Amino acid sequence: MKLVVLENAKRAAGYAARLLADAVARHPQIVLGLATGGTMEPVYAHLRAAHRVGLSFAGVQSFNLDEYVGLSPDHPGSYHSYMRKHLFDAIDMDPARGHVPRGDAPDPVQEAARYEQAIAGAGGVDLQLLGIGKNGHIGFNEPPSDGASRCRVVTLAEETRRANAAYFPDGQTPLRAITMGVGTILDARACVLLATGATKAKAVAAMIDGPVTPDCPASALQRHPDVTVICDPAAAAELCETTLRETELRGA
Ligand code: F6R
């Protein structure tokens, strides 16, 4: 794992966005894996800005990590809505090329299998953007999640439901989601994980310094040959001294 600690959350998000934008510029037909959540909002703001000054997404395809079971694409709390608001509506990618699992599919289990096949059918994900949950989840792979897991229907942890309650007017985060599995994520050719804020410090330390264990699903990324973890100082605060010494520290 390559670890980059930037001086604040804004710069960390900018760095992550730059990695994605550079990849799109170099490989206009790239298949991106995309994440949602608060951490990613400034990343998408940077990508929208990059598009305004000429970066084209016309040849790009994307696959989001997850979606809530039971929500239609036009539900304001759905990840379809999130992606339209933060990225898809502001770039030149054909909406049909921005894939998000259908939370309102009549058979969510079948939808998860279809989604796994769709990713494979596109040739797999070239560059996967990831956040991390306070409990070490990636996508919605809650602990314990097997490192070989594939796209599937999962039950959300109470902690995750609380963390996302603000996105729902009644505070009721759905109970279940369709998510790429840990194994699906590990199949991406490269991963960029962005973690900012003190609430992520324990999970970041467990992911990097801890053992590879289903109890911290993000720790499976230790087995991936091309992962860049980008943090602000608060999210990096609980990493061990040795890890921090080997870190690529960057200033402005
Ligand atoms: C969402 C996702 C999740 C989030 C994680 C952090 O698509 O994959 O793993 O990245 O829950 O969410 P925030 O950024 O809201 O703290």
Residues whose N, C-alpha, C, O or C-beta is under 5 A from the ligand:
A	BS01	F6R	A35 T36 G37 G38 T39 M40 L65 D66 L130 G131 I132 G133 H137 I138 G139 F140
